Amino acid sequence: MSDADRKAAGSGTAEGRLAALGRYHILDTPPEAGFDDAVLVASELCAAPVALVSLVAADRQWFKARVGFEARETDLGRSVCVHALAKPGLLVIPDLTTDPRTRDNPLVTGPEALRFYAGVRLDTPEGEGLGTLCVLDTVPRPQGLTAGQAAGLQALGRQVMALLELRRTVSRQGSDLLRRHDAQEIINASAVRLGESALLMRLAIEATGIGIFDYDLVRDQLEWDVRVRALFGIGPDELVSYAGTFLPGLHPDDRAPVDAALQAALDPAGTGIFDSEYRVVAPDGTLRWLAARGRLVVAGGRATRIVGTVLDITRRKQAELALQAIGERYQLVARATNDAIWDWDLVTDSVLWNEALQTAYGWAPDQVEATGAWWIAQIHPDDRARAHADIRAVIDGAASEWSHEYRFRRADGGYADVLDRGYMVREADGRPIRMIGAMLDMTGRNRVEAQFRAVFEGANIGIVLLDPRSLRALRVNAKLCEIWGATPEEIVGHSVAKWTPEEDAVARDALHRRLAAGEILQETLEKRYRRADGRLIWGRVNLVSQVIGGELQTTAMIEDITQERLAEERRIALIALGDALRDAGSREALLGEAVAIFGRVLGASEAGYGDIDLPDASFSVAARWPEPAEGGPRPLGRFPATLQALRRGEILAVGDLAGDPRFAPEAEAYAAAGARGLVKVPLVQRGSLAGVLYAYAPAPRAWSPAEIAFAREVAERTWSALGRIQAEDQQRLLNRELSHRLKNTLAMVQAIAAQTLRNAPDFETAKDALAARLIALGKAHDLLLTGERESAGIDAVIAGALSLHDDRQPGRFAIRGPDVEVGPRAALSLSLMMHELATNAAKYGALSVPEGRIVVDWEVAEAETEPLFRMAWTERGGPRVAPPSRKGFGSRLIERGLAGAIGGEVVLAYEPAGVVCRVIAPLSGVQAPE
C-alpha cells in the first residue's frame, strides 16, 4: 500500500468513516439483487466492461456487487476507489497509466491492464464516504464520460446509498419497534398511574421520538403535541379536531377502519385499547405510514378521554412491503421453476420443500419426511459423507453460502445429478438458525456437458471461451494449450490480449473494443500469436460472439497455420530470389540478395555467405544480413567439427549447439557470434569446400524439414547463379589475359631472340639456343594453361623446365620443398631461369659428366613484415668451376629476369665445387597473380 493510498484511506475522518461502515453491517454479506442490478446498469450505461460497488475498509476494498471482475476484494495497494474518497462527487481518470496516483497500480500494470476509471462516492446522510459505485475500462477515454453517463452514474450512486439505508433500516426494524412499543406501554401505564401528569408522560415519550395525542371525549376536544402535528403537516397554532382534522387527514381507504377501531376502544365491553396503523397524506402529496396506540381513561364510571402515542412507521412499512413483494416473487418463482426449493429450520430440524420436489423428482408429500435426516438419506451413498461434511462445515463455521454437486435419489430409485446451493441465516451472535436453498437438476445439462466436453477436448483445433468484456479466458482445450505452448493455468483467468504481439496491438485493440461493446460477430481472420516460449506463430481464427441464454458469449476457434504461412512465404521468397539472382550484375549484389532473403524467411538473427580458404584454414564473410560484412579472414581452427561436416558436403541444421554432443565444444565460439542454433549449406567445387551459406538463431529452435529444404534450394540456386557469374567473369578475364599474355609472349620471344642472336658465335649455335629457350618458355605456358588457376605449383614449374635435360640417370635431379603456388609472371621467369642454369650445367657444369648431380630446394620462412621465399640451385660432382671472364645473356637472364619479376634478389656464385644460385624474395611476389 503506497503513501498515497494510506493518505486517501487514512485521512482525519477515517475513524468516523469506518465506524459508519460498521453500522451498516454490509461487509462480507452475500450478493443481493438490488446491488447486482446497479452494477449491471452502470456497466451498460457507460459501455464499460467492469463495474463495482466498492466499500473501502481499513485494509482492503470489498465488492458488494461486481461485473467483469473476478476478485471479491483487493488490498488497498490495488485500489483506485481509495482516491475517490478524497472528496464527494464524481472522480474521472481518463488514462490510469498517466495519472501519478494510479500509473504504478498493479491493476494497471498487471494482466488486468485497466486504463479508465470513473467512480461516484457513496455518502451517508452524515457525509461519510463509505466507498464508490465505479466503472472501469481496458482502453483509455480521453473525453471521459458523456454528460448523460456522468449524470446517470451519480443517480445510480444515490440509489445504491438508498439501498444501503433501506437495508440498514430493515435489519434493525424489529428491535427498534420492540423498544418503541415497550416505551409506549410504559407511557400508557404511567398515564394510568399518574393520571393528569402530562409533563412526565411527555418527557418519557419525547425521549423515544414518539408523538402524543389526547382526545377529550366529554368536550370532543383533540390535542396533538408538536411531533403529531408535524406528522400530519399541521402548524402549532392551528386547531385540530377528530372529525375535522384527524379523519380527513387519513388516506380515504383507511378512514372507516380507523374510526371503527376507535369506536371499539370506547365500547365498555371492549379492551379499552386503541391500536391502529394508517396512512396520512401530507399537504405536499407525500404518503406517510403512522401507528397509533391509546388507552381509554375512565373516571367516575364513564369514559372521559383516550390518551396515546403516534409513531412514524413509514420505513418499516416500506420494508414490509418490499419483503412482501419479495415473498410474492419467491412464491411465483417457486411455482415457475423446476428447482426444488427448500427451507431448513436448523433449530427444529424441519425442512419445507416446494412443489418441484414432486414434479422434478417424483416425491409426493406423503412420502417425504420434513427433516434434514430424510434429505441427507436421499443422497447417493458414494456422495453422502462428503456432502454431509461439507454442509455441516458451513453451518458450524462462519460462511454464509454453500454449494455442492451430488447425486439425489428420485422416488423411482434412480439418481439425478444436482447442483444444490444454500444460504445461511444466523442470529446476531453468529448462531445458525436457518438455511434456505435450491436444488437444480443437472442431469440433462451434465449429459450435454459431457458430450460438449468430448468434442471440446478432442477437437483438432484450439478453442477458447472468453468473457467478451474483460477478454479473460474462461475455458480452453488441450489443442489451444499446445498451439500457445502454455498450461491451462497460464491461460484461464487471464486476458487473451497478452498472446498477441505488441507489434499487432492496434488491430488487436480495435477488435477487442468491438467485443467489449457487445457487438455480435462471426468472422474469420488470420493473426499472429506469441507463444509462451516467445516464438511467433500464425493462427486462423474463427471468432463467434453471440447471445445465448440472455448472455453474450464469445468463442474463438484457432488453427495453427504457421507452416502453411511459412510455406507460402518460402514459395514467394524463392520467386523473389530467382528474380534477384537473374538481375544481379555482380557477385556482391547476388550474394547480398540471397542472404537477405534467406535470413528474413528463416527468421534468423544473422545470415551470410563465407568463402572458405582451406590451405589458409580461414574463411571470409563475403555477404551478411542484416548488418553488412566486415573484417578480414577468420580462422577455422575453432570449428573443427563444423569444418569436417561441411567438407563431407553435409547440410548442418543444429537446433541447440550447446546440447548437441558433436558441436558442444564449439558452442562458446558460436555464442560469441550470437548463435545458439544454425543452418549451414556447403558449396563444394571439384571435391573441395569453397564456401558456405549460413543462418544463425539466437536461441535454441527446431529446424523443420521444410526449412532445411528451403535452405538447400536457396543454396543450390545461389551456387548456380554464382557459377554463371564466375563463368562470365572468367570468360572476360580469359579474353583480357589472352590478349595480355600474347603481347607479353611476343615481347619475351622478341627479347630472347635478340639477345640470343646478339651473343651467338654462329647461326647454328643461335638456332639451337633460341629453340631450347622457346621450348622452355612454351612448357611454362603449358603449366599455367593446364591449371585451374592463373598459377602453378613450383615443383611442376621446375620439373617442366628441367625435363629437356633429364637423361633419366638415377639421382640426377633432387627437387624438394613445401607446396608453393607460383603466379604466372614468376612461373615464366622461373622456368626460363631453370632452363638457363640447366643449359650451362650441361655445357660446363654438373650435367656435363655422368656423375654430376643437381639439388633444387626451397623453403618459406617467417620474417618481421611478411613470409620470405628462399630457393637454392646447387651443382655437385661436376668439373671444377671457375668464374667466367664475361657474362652473357643467359647469366643476365638468370640474375635479372626472376629478380625483376618477383621483386627479390638472385645471387649466382661460381664456387669450385659447383655453381650455386640463391633466390630470396617475398612470398607475395612469388605468388602474385600478375
N, C-alpha and C positions, 0 to 999 in steps of 0.2 A: 504494500500500500504506500503510495507516494505521499510526499508532504502536502501536495495539493489536495489529494483525496482526504487526508486527515483533517486538513483545514476546512474542507467542504462538509465533511461528516461530523466534525467535532467543533463546531462553532459555539459561540456563547449560549445559544438556545438548544444545544444538543440534548441536555438533560430533560428539558421540557418536551422536546420533540419525541424522545424515546419513551418518556412517561405517557405521552398522549398515544403513541403507537401501542403501548402495552394495554391501554384502556379499551382498545378495540378488539383485543383477543383474536387477532386475524392471522398472525404468523403461523405457518405450518398447518393450516387448515386445508381440507380437501377442495378440489375445484368446485366452483359454483357457476351456474349457467349465466347469471347476470353479468359477472365479470368476464367470462369467456366470450359472451356476445359483444361486450365493449371492445375487446382487443380485435375481434374479427371485423367489426365495423370500422375501427381505426385503420386496420390494415387495408381494407377495401377503399376507404375514403382517401387515404394518402398514397395508394398504389405502392405500398411498402411490403416487402416480404416478411418483415419481423415487426411484431407489436407486443408490448408488455405492459402489465400493471405491476410496477416495481415498488416495493416497500423497503426503505433503507433502514436497517437495524444498526446496532453498534459496530459489528464487524463483518457484515455481509449485506447483500441486497437479495431479497426473496421475492419470487414472482408469483403473485396470486393468480394471474392468468397470463398465458403466453401463446403466441402463434409464430411458427417459423424459428423457434429457438428451443434446443433440446434441454438445456440445464434448467433445474428448478431454482437454483440460486448460484451466485458467484461471490467471491470475496470482493471487498471494496476496491482492490487494486485493478479489477477488471470492470469497474462500474463507470459508466458515463453519466448515469442518472444522478450520481452524487453531486455533480456540478450544477444540476438544475435546482438543488435545494438552496442555492445561494440567495435567490430572491423569488417572489411569487411570479406566476405567469408562465409564458411560453419561452423555452430555450431552444434555438435552432442553431445547429453547427453544420454548415453546408458540406464541409470536407474534413472528416476527422483526422486525415493524415497531415493536414497543415495547421490545425489548431494546437498550440503548445500544451493545452490541457489534456489532449487525447491522442496525440500522434504516436506516443510510445505505449498506448494501452494494448495489452495482448489481444483483445478482441479486434483491434485494428491491424496489428502487425502479424497476427496469427492466421490460422486457416479460415477463421470466420470472415476475415477481410472486410469488416464493416467500414463504410465510408460516410454515411449520412445519419444524422440524429435530429429528432425533434421531440421534445417532451414538455408536458404541462404539469406543473407542480400540483399535488393533491393537498389542499389546505383544510385543516379542521376549522370549525367555527371560531376557535380561539386564535387562528392564524398560524398554527404549527404545520410545517410541511412534513408529511408522512412519507412521500415518495413521488412517483410520477406515473402518468399514462404516456407512453412514448412509442414512437415508430422509428425503425432503422432500415437502412438500405445498404446494399453492397456496391452501389455506384454513387459518386458524389452528385449533389444537386446544387449547383452554384446559385440558382434562383430560390432555393429553399422551398417552402410550401406556398401554394397559392393562397389568396386571401380566404377563399371558401374553405380550403383544407385547414388553415390555421383556426378559423372560427369554429369549424366542426370539431376539431380535436379538443379545443378548450371546452366546448359544450359537453363532449364525451367525458372530459375530466371531471366536470361538475356532476355528471350522472354517476360516475364511479364513486365520488365522495358521498353522494346521496345514498348509494348502495351501502357504503360503509356505515353511514349513520343509521340507516334502517336496520342493518344487521346488528348493530350495537344495541339499538332500541329493543329489537326482538329478543336478543339474548338476555336482556336484563328486565324485560317487562314483567315476568312472573314475580320476581322478588320485589320489584317496585310496587306493583299493585297490592301484593300481600301486605307490604309495610304500610301503604297508604290506607288500606281498608282497616287494618288494625288500629291505626291512628284515629280513623273515623269512629270505630267502636268505642275507643277511649273517650273521644269527644262527646259522643252521644251519652255514654254512661255519666260523664261529668255533668252533662246538661241535666240529667235526671237528678243527680245528687245535689247540684248547686243551684238548680232552678234558673233564676234570672241572672246568674253571674255570667253575663255575656263577655265580660272582659277576659276572664280566664279561658273561656272556650275559644275566643278569637286568637289569643296568644298561641294556644295549642294547635289550632288549625293553620294559622299563618306559617308556623314552623314547618308544615308539610306542603305548603303551596296550594292548599285546597280552599275554595270559596265557601261562604256561609250564607244560608237563606233562613228566614224566619217568617212564617206565614201565620198571621193572627186571624184565626177562624171567626172569632166573635166580631171583630171590626172589619173583616175582609181586607186586611192590610198586609201587603207583602214588602219585606225588606231584604235587600241584597247588599253584601259588602262590595268593596272595590273589585275584588277578584271576580265575583259573579257578574258584576256589571261589565267588566272588561270582556268576559267570555261571551256575553250577549251583545256587546257593542253598544252599551247604554252609558251615557255620561253620568258623572257623580251627582248632578243636581236634578236629573230627570226623575219624575215619579214613575213608580212601577206598580203593576197590579197583576193578579193571577190571570184574570180574563182579558185584560187589555194589553199586557206586555208579555207575560210568560208564554201563554198558549199561542199567540200569533207569532212569537219568535221561534217556534218549533217548526221543523220540516212538516209540511202538510200530512205526510203519511204517518207521522209519529204523534200528532196531537191527540187523537182519540185514545190510543193505547196508554199514553202518559196520564191523561185525565182519568181513565178508568183505574189505573194503578193508584192514583191519589185518593179516589173515592173509596177504594178497597181499604186503604190505610186508615180512613176515617170511620170505617164501619166498626161499631163497638164490638162486634163478634169477631173481628179480624185480629191480625197480629199487631196492628198499630205501627207497622213499618212500611215506609215508602221507599222502594228500590226500583230505579228505572234508568235505562240508557236511551238517549235520544240524540237527534241531530238538530243543530241550530244553524240558521243561515245568517251570516254577518251582513251588515249593510253593503259591503263591497262584493257580496255574492259568494264568498268562500264558505265552505261547509266545514263544520266542526262537530265532533262527537263529544258528548258530555255524559257523565254518570252522576246521578243524584241519589242520595240516601238520607232519609229523615226518620225521626221518631215522633210519634204523637204524644203531646203533653196533655194530661188530664188533670183538671183542677176542679174541686167541688163536685166531682162526679160527672163532669162534662168535658168534652174535648175543646180545648181552648186554642191550641196552636200546634203547628208542626214545625220542628226545627231540624236542620240537617246541613249536609255538605254537598258541594258540586265539584267534580273533578274532571279536568280535560283529559279524555282518553283517546284523542284523535290518533296519535301514533300507534297506540295499542290496537285500535280497531283497523287501522290500515295494515298493520302486521297480521292481524287475524284474517282480514280479507285476502291478503296475499297468501297466507298459509292455506286459506280455504280454496283459493284458486289453484294453488299447488296440489292440494289434495284432490281437487276435481280433475286436474290434469293427470295426476297419478292414477286415478280410477279409470280415466279414459285410456291411458297408456297401458295399464294392467289388462284392460279388456281387449285392446287392439294388438298388443304384442304377443309373440309366441314365447317370449321369455317367461320362465317360471319365477315369479317374484315372491320372495319370502321375507318374513319379518320375525326375527328370533328374539324373544324376550329372555334375556340371559338370567334374569332374577328368578323367573318361574320355569325356565326351560320349556317354554311353549313356542311353537313355530306356526305361523299362519302363512298359507300358500294362496296364490290366486288361481284362477280357472285354468291357466296354462299347464299346471301340473297334470291335469287330466287330459286336456286337448293335445298336448305335445308328448306326454309320456304315459298316458293311459291310466293314471292313478285316480280312481273315483274317491270322493271324500270319505266314504265309509271304509276305504282300505288304508287310509293314511292315519298314522298316529301323530298328533300335533306335538312332537317332541324333537329335540335335537338328536337324540339317540336314534330315532327311526330314520332321520335323514342320513346320518353317518352310516347306518347299516346298509343303505342302498348303494353306497359307493363300491366299486369293484374291489374285491379282496386285495388285488395287487396294488391298488392305489390308495386304499383306505387309510393305512397307518400314516403315509406321507401327507395326505390331505388333512387328516385329523390333527397331526402335529403342527402343520402349517397354520391352520386356523386357530388353534389354541395359542400358538406363539403370538399371533396378532392380538387375541383377546387378553392374554396375560401381560402383554408388553404395552408399549405406548403408541404403536402405529394406529393410523386411522383408516387405512384401506387394506383390503385383502383380495387377492385373485388367485385362482388355481384352475388348472385344466385336469380333468379326471373323467373316468367312465362312470355314468349313473345308470342304475338298473331301471329299465322300463317295467311296466306292470306285466308285460308278456314274457319277462325273463331275459330279454335281450338288453344290450347296453348301448347307450348313446354317448358319444364324445361331447362333453360340455365344457364351457368356459364359465366359471362361477366367480362373481365379483360381489364383495360386500363392503359396507361402510359402517364404522363403529360409531356408537353414540355413548358418551361417557358422562359421568357426573363431573362437577367442577373439580373434584379431587382426583379425577382420572379413573374412577371406578367404572368398569364396563357395565352397562345396563341393557344395551340393545344393539342388535346388528341387523341391518337391512341390506338386501342384495337381490341379484337377478341371475338366473341360470340360463345361459344361452346354449341351445342345441347346435353343436359344431359338426355333427356327423356328416352332413352333406357338404359343408364347406371344407372339412378336412379331406373328404374324398376328392373333391375338386382340387384342393390344395396339393394333395399327393400327386394327382395327375399333372398339375401345373409344375410341381417341383421336378417331376421326372423329365418333363420337356425342358424346363428352365435349366436344370443342371446338366442334362445330356446334350443340350444344343451345341452345335459345332461353331457357333458364333458367340461373341461376348455379349452379355445382356446386363444392363444396369437399370434398376428402378430408382428414380430420384425425385426429390421434392423440387418442383419447378420454381419455387420462390427462393429458397435458400441454396438450391443446387446441391444439396447434400445427398450422397448416395444412400439409399435405403436398403438395397439388396443387390448382390452381384452373383454371377455364376462362375464356375471354375474356369471357363474359357476366357472370360474377361480378365481374371487374375493372371492367366497365362499370357494374354496379349500385353497387359501392362506390366508384367513381371513383378507383381505385388501380392501380398496376402490380403484376404478379405478384411482383416482388421485395419490395414493401411488404406482401404478404400471406403468402407462403410462408415457413415457418420461424418465424413469429410466432404468438402466441396470438390466436385469433379473438375472444377476450373484448374486445379493445380496440375492436372495431367496434360494440359495444353501448354506448349512452349510460349514464353513471353513474346517471341517474335510474332506470334499469331494472336496476340491479346486483343487487338482491335476487333477482328472478326468474331473472336470468342465472346467478348463482352456484348457485342451487338446481338448475338443470338441469345445470350443469357438474359438480356433485358426483355426480349420478346417472351421468353418463357416466364420470367418473373411477373410480367404484366398479364399473364393468364391467357396468352394467345393460343388458339387451337392450331396445332401444327401437325403436318405429316410430310416430312421432307427427307430426301436422300442427299447426302453431301459427302465429300471426301476431305478429310482434315488430318493434320499431324498430331501425334501424341508424343510425349516424352516419357519413356518407361522409367521404372524405379531405378534401373541401372544407368540412367542418363541417355540411353540410345534413343534416337528419333525414329518413329515408325509412322506409316500411313494407315489410316483406317477409313473404310467405307461405312458411314453411319446412317442407319435408317431411324430417324427421330420421330416419335409419335407422342403428342401431348393432347390429351382428350379428357372429357368429363365422364367419370364412371362413378355411379352411386352418389352423384351430387358433389364429388370432389375432383379436382383437376389432378390427373396423374400423368406422369411423363416416363416413357421408356425409350432407352437408346439401345439399338442392336448394332454391334460393331464387328466388322470383319477386317482382319489384318490383310491389307493389300500391299504391304511393303514390298514383297518380292515382285508382285505384279507391276507396281510403280517403278521399281528399280530396273526390271526387265525392259520396260518401255523407255526408261531414261537411258539405259545402256544401248538400246537399239538406236535411239535418236543420236546418242553420242557417237556411235560408230559411223553413222551417216555424216555427222559433222566432221569427224576425224578424216573420213575419206575425202571430203571437200577440202579440208585444210591441207592434207598431205599432197593432194593433187596440185593445189595452188602454191605450195611453198616453193620458194625460189632458191633457198639455201638450206644447208644442214642445220644451222642455228634456228632458223624460223620453223623448220619441220619438227625438230625436237621440242622446241618451246610449245608449239600447239599440242603435240602428242602428250607431253607430261601434264599440261594444264587440264586437258580433257580427262586423262587417266586419274589424276588426283581428285578432281571435283566429283566425278561419278562414284569413285570408291569412298568418298568422304574422308580422305586421308589428311593427316596434318602436314605431310610433305610428300611430294612425288618428284622423280627426276630420272635422268639418264646419265650414266657414267661410263667413260671409256676405260678399259682395262689394259694396263701395260704389264704383262706377265714377266718379261725379263727384268723390268724395274721393280716388280712387286708393288705396283701402285695403281691407283685409279684416279681419274679426274672427272669432276662433275661438269658435263657439258651443258646441261639444262636442268632447271629446278623450278618447282612451283610450291607455294605461292611466291616465295622470295626468289630473286634471281641467283644464279650460280655465282660463287665467289671462291677465291683461293686457288692454289695450285694443286699438284698431285698429292694424294694422301696415301699412307702406307696400308697395304693389305694384310700385314702381319698380324693385326689384332682380330682378324676374322677368318681363321683357318678353316673352320667347319663350313662357313658360308662359301668360301672360295672353292673348297673341294666339291661341294654340291653343285655349284654353278659350272664348274669345269666339266662335270658329267652331263651338263645340259639339263639339270633338274630345275623345275619351277618350284620355288620356295613359297609356301603360304603358311606362315607361323603365327598362330593366334597369340601366344604368350611366350616371348623369348626366355623369360626367367623360369618358366615352368616346363620348357622343352629340354630334355637332357642333352640333346645334341648341341643346342645353342646357348645353354645357360652360362657357360664360361665367357661368352661374348656379350651377354646381356648388359653388362655395365658399360661397355663401349657403345652399344646401341643406345642405351639410355642417355648418354651424353649428347646424342643426336636427336633426342626426343622420341625415340622409337621403343615401343613395348611389343608391338606386333608388326609384321611386314609381309609384303608380297614382292618377290624378285623374279624376273624373267630374263634368262641369259641370252646373249647374242653370241653364237658360236660360228666362226667363219673358218672353213678348211680345218676343222677339228680343234681350233684354238679359241679360247674365250676372249672375245673382243670388247664386249660391252654388256651392260645390264640396265634394264628398266625396273624401277623400284617405286614402292609406295609404303609410307610409314603410318602406323596408327599409334596415338599417344597412350592408349590404354589397351589391355587385352581385348581381343574381339575374335569371333569365329568367322573365318572367311568361307563364304558359301561356294559350292561348286560353280554356281553361275558367275560369281565374282572372279573366280580363278579362270574360268573360260573367257570372261571378258578381258582379263589381263593378258591371256595368251593371244587373243585376237588383236588387241591393241599393239602388242609387241610384234606379231607377225606382219601386220600392216605397216608398222613403223620400220621394221627391218627391210621390208620390200621397198618402201619409199626411200630409205637410206641407200639401198643398193642402186636404185635409179639415180639418186643424186650423186652418189660416188662414181657410178659409171659415166654419167655426164661430165663430172669434174675430171675423171681420169682421161676421158677422150679429149677434153680440152687441153689437159696437161700434156698428154702424149703428142698432140699436134704441136704445142709450143715446144716441147722437148725435142721432138724430131727436127724441127727447124733449127733449134738452138744447137743441137748436137751435130747436125750436118755441117753447120757453119764452123763449129769448133773442130770437128774431124778434118774438114778440108784445110783449116788453118794449121792444124797439127801436122797433117801429111805434108803440107807445103813446107813447114819449118823443118821437118825431119829430112825431106828430100834435099832441101837447100843445104843443110849442114852436112849431110852425107856426101853429097856431090862435091862440096867445097873441100872436104878433108880427105877424100879418097885418092889414092895414088893412081888408080886406073879405073876404067869403066867397069870391068868385071867385078872388081872389089866393091865399087859403089853399088852395082846392081845387087850383089849378094847381101850387103849390109842393109840396103834400103828394103829389100824383100823381107829380111828377117825382122826388121823393126816394124814394118807394116803388118806382118803376121802377128807379132806380139800385141800391137795395137788392136788388131781385129779380135784376138782372143779376149782382151779386156772388155771390149764392147760386147762380145758374146756372153760373158759372165753377167753383165748388167742386164742385157736384154732377156736372158732366161730366168732372171729372178722375179719375184713378185713385187719387189720394191725397187726404188732407184738406188740400190746399194747392193753390196755383195759381201760374203764372208772373206776375211783377209786370207785365210788358208786356201780358199778356192782361187783367189786372185794370184797368189804366189805360185801355187801349183800349176795354174794355167800358163803363167809366164815362163816357167822353167821346163814345161813339157817338151819344148823343142830340143832341149839339151839333156834330157833324161835318157841315158843309154842302158837303163834297166839293170845296172850293177847294184847289188845289194848295199844299202847304207850310203849310196852316193849322195843323197839329199836327206837332211833331217829338218823337218819343218814342224815347229811346235810353239804353242802359246794358247791363251784363252780365246774363246769366241769373241770376235770383234767385227761388227758390221762396218764396212768401209763405204763412204759416199762415192758417187760417180766420178767426181773430179780426182779424188785421191786414188781411186782404183785405177784409172788410166795412167796417172803418173807413176804409181807404184808398179804397175805392170811393165811399163817402159823401163823403169829403174832396174827391176829384176832381170829383164832381158839384157840390158847393157852389162850388168855385173856378171851374168852367166856367160855372155859372149866373151868378155875379157878373160873370165876364168878358163874358158875353153881354149883361148888363144895362148894365154901366158900363165894361167894360174892352176888351181886345183883340178879343174876339169880337163887339163891338157895331159894328165897322166892317169893310168888306171887306178892308182891307189889314192888319188885325191878325194877329199870329202868336203862338203859344204853344209854348214848349220845356219838355218834362219830361225831365230826365236824372237819372241816379243812378250811384253807384259804391260799391264795397266797399273800405274802406281798413283796413290793419293798424294796430292800436293796442297799447298796452302790455299790456292784460289780455285783450282779445278783439277780433275784427274789428268795425268800425263800418259801418253803412249810412247813406249820405248821399244825399238827393234834393232837387231844386230844381224849383219851378214858376216859370217866368219869362214875363211878358207883354211884348210889344213891338209897336209900331205902332198902339196904341190911343190913345184920348183921354188928355190929361194927367190924372194921378191925384192926388187929394187925400185925406188920411186922413178916414174917416167921423167924424161927430160922436158916434155911438154904435155899439156892437157888438150886432148881432142874433144870433139863434140860429145862423144859418149861419156867422158868424165864430167863435162859440164852438165849434161842431161841428168847424170846421177846426182850431182851435188845441188843443182839449182831447180830442176824440174819438180821434184817432190816437195822440196822446201817451199817453193813458191805456191804450190797447190794447197798445202795444208798449214802454212804459217809456222813451220817448225825449223829445225836445224838438222842438216845432214853432214856428217864428217866422214871422209874417206881416208883411211890410214893404210899405208903400204908397209906393213910390218914384215920382217924377214920370213916369218913362218907362214904368212899368207895375208891376203888383203882382208881388211876389216872395215865394214861400212856401218856406222851407227846413226840411227834416226831418233830424235827426241821431238815430240810435237804434242800440242793439246789434243786430248781425245776428241773434243768437239770439232777440231779442224779435220781430223781423220774421218769423222762420221758426217761432216757437213753435206747437206743434200746438193749443194751447188757451189 
